[in-house]
Amino acid sequence: MSRNMWEGLGGPVRMDQPDLSGIDPTLDSCCRREIESSRKRSILEQTLSRHDVVAIKERRKRHVLSNLSWGAGCRCCYDPNADGGEYRALMEARQQVEYEKREEEQEEEKEPPKEQEGSSDTDSEFDYLLDDDLPEDSGIYEMEQRRLAQLEFAVLQQEVAIQHGYGVHRQMHPNRVLKAAGLGGTTPPPAVVLHLVDPDSMASATLDLCLEDLARTYKGTKFLRSGGRSVLLLDSEMARKSLPRLSPDSDMPALVAIRDGVVIAICPRLQGLLSNESDHAVVMPDQVQSWLDIAGALLEQAPPMEQVCLIRPEEEALMDHLAASAAHAPPRYDCGIPTCDKMFPHEHVGVQNDKQDGLIVQEQDVIGTDE
């Protein structure tokens, strides 16, 4: 293995080369070695922190909002006061699906259990692998620990991706959803499926249920929804630039495929995706998946963990500095005024309270005192 590669989580971990240029050539050799050693140590610490699961989880905690309607999400993507929720038709469709699922389970319980062919009560030839008295081997233990580390890192990557909207279907505020889809932004997500909802349409409800199923498979795509008419009216400037062909009165509901911040395809009124043209039409999941696949909006692999969050490392460093400064700040001097933030002893002229009388010259200095 190369000198700049380590055996890391899920494969080799590359360590960046330290930049040894710019060192004053007139320095003594001992001073040059000290500077080189410091830069190498800095690169090593950066590599370790980048692949330390526990450290990454601790850094992520400060950015995770836990009071969203669906659970947790990163503050760079969601607003707990605006995003989330469901519309009426979707709630009714979800209740209908759950009712049908309960009926199917009840029917299965009534049927007698089927015997599995080829089942046997005899021990399997591989049961010895489950025994606890295996011979101790450091190689097996190390391999097991490496595999556990790989699984922990994979779980962390998936958790971070979900917190940023990848592989899940989320409802967002109409004034924020176009920007969340990457339209007009500098760092757009690689693939977005945007559903502009008609809240009274059963077609919209069945499409959202279909997109929720697709999101479980295509974890590299963001699936978003919001009220279509509200989106086009509230964020009209962005809508005119990115979705000029859509009308808020006649083209809802609509499905939009976006790649790297560019609208690739638009399906107004879900044309070609419905079972029929009636008011009670439902979408056909195969047609939806085929349409999105042709548009290139279905990605199975989420972006690297370092690229999904819009909160940059320099912002984290600033937050750490501000937190440390607040922890070590000197106590505020109590002058009796709650809104005063001065740290040094002082008095306010003309303000009388239990801490000060507000006088520049004390009364006894004016009238004198009898000795």
Buried (B, 14 or more C-beta within 10 A) or exposed (E): EEEEEBEBBBEEBEBEEBEEEEEEEEEEEEEBEEBEEEBBEEBEEEBEEBBBBEEBBEBBEEBBBEEBEBEBBBBBBBBEEEBBEBBEBBEEBBEBEEEEEEEEEEEEEEEEEEEEEEEEEEEEEEEEEEEEEEEEEEEEEEEEEBEEBBEBBEEBBBBBBBBBBBBBBBBBBBBBBBBBBBBBEEEBBBBBBBBBBBBEBBBBBBBBBBBBEBBEEBBBBBBBBBBBBBBBEBBEEBBEEBBEEBBBEEBBBBBBBBBEBEBBBBBBBBEEBBEEEEEEBBBBBEBBBEBBEEBEBBBEEBBEBEEBBBBEEEEBEEBEEEEEEEEEEEEEEEBBEEEEEEEEEEEBEEBEEEEBEEEEEEEEEEEEEEE
